[in-house]
Amino acid sequence: METNVSTTDSRAVIRLDGRFDFNAHREFREAVEKAMLPEGVKEIQVDLAKVAYLDSSALGMLLMLRDKAQGKSRSVQLTNCKGSVRQVLEIANFGKLFAIS
């Protein structure tokens, strides 16, 4: 999986591309650290537009991000969720934990 982090004003965007599974743990953790670094960031968006597959370990990584963000009073939004990715998030009831679009 490839990650790209961009920051504008008070928003950091983590763009993911590829399979979001256990093998992506290191890349995702590094992207989270980069997104959390700027002090002015109030919202973190995870752009899942180019993710065709995610598994339970990916769900765990998203929960880790949520916990870290809450510790710094930041919100997390999952964006561009489509197809099977959206289905997995709905089955896991992530709509109760994250803003999903």
Rosetta blueprint (number, residue, H / E / L):
1 M L
2 E E
3 T E
4 N E
5 V E
6 S E
7 T E
8 T E
9 D L
10 S L
11 R E
12 A E
13 V E
14 I E
15 R E
16 L E
17 D E
18 G E
19 R E
20 F E
21 D L
22 F H
23 N H
24 A H
25 H H
26 R H
27 E H
28 F H
29 R H
30 E H
31 A H
32 V H
33 E H
34 K H
35 A H
36 M H
37 L L
38 P L
39 E L
40 G L
41 V L
42 K L
43 E E
44 I E
45 Q E
46 V E
47 D E
48 L E
49 A E
50 K E
51 V E
52 A E
53 Y E
54 L E
55 D L
56 S H
57 S H
58 A H
59 L H
60 G H
61 M H
62 L H
63 L H
64 M H
65 L H
66 R H
67 D H
68 K H
69 A H
70 Q H
71 G H
72 K L
73 S L
74 R L
75 S E
76 V E
77 Q E
78 L E
79 T E
80 N L
81 C L
82 K L
83 G H
84 S H
85 V H
86 R H
87 Q H
88 V H
89 L H
90 E H
91 I H
92 A L
93 N L
94 F H
95 G H
96 K H
97 L L
98 F L
99 A E
100 I E
101 S L
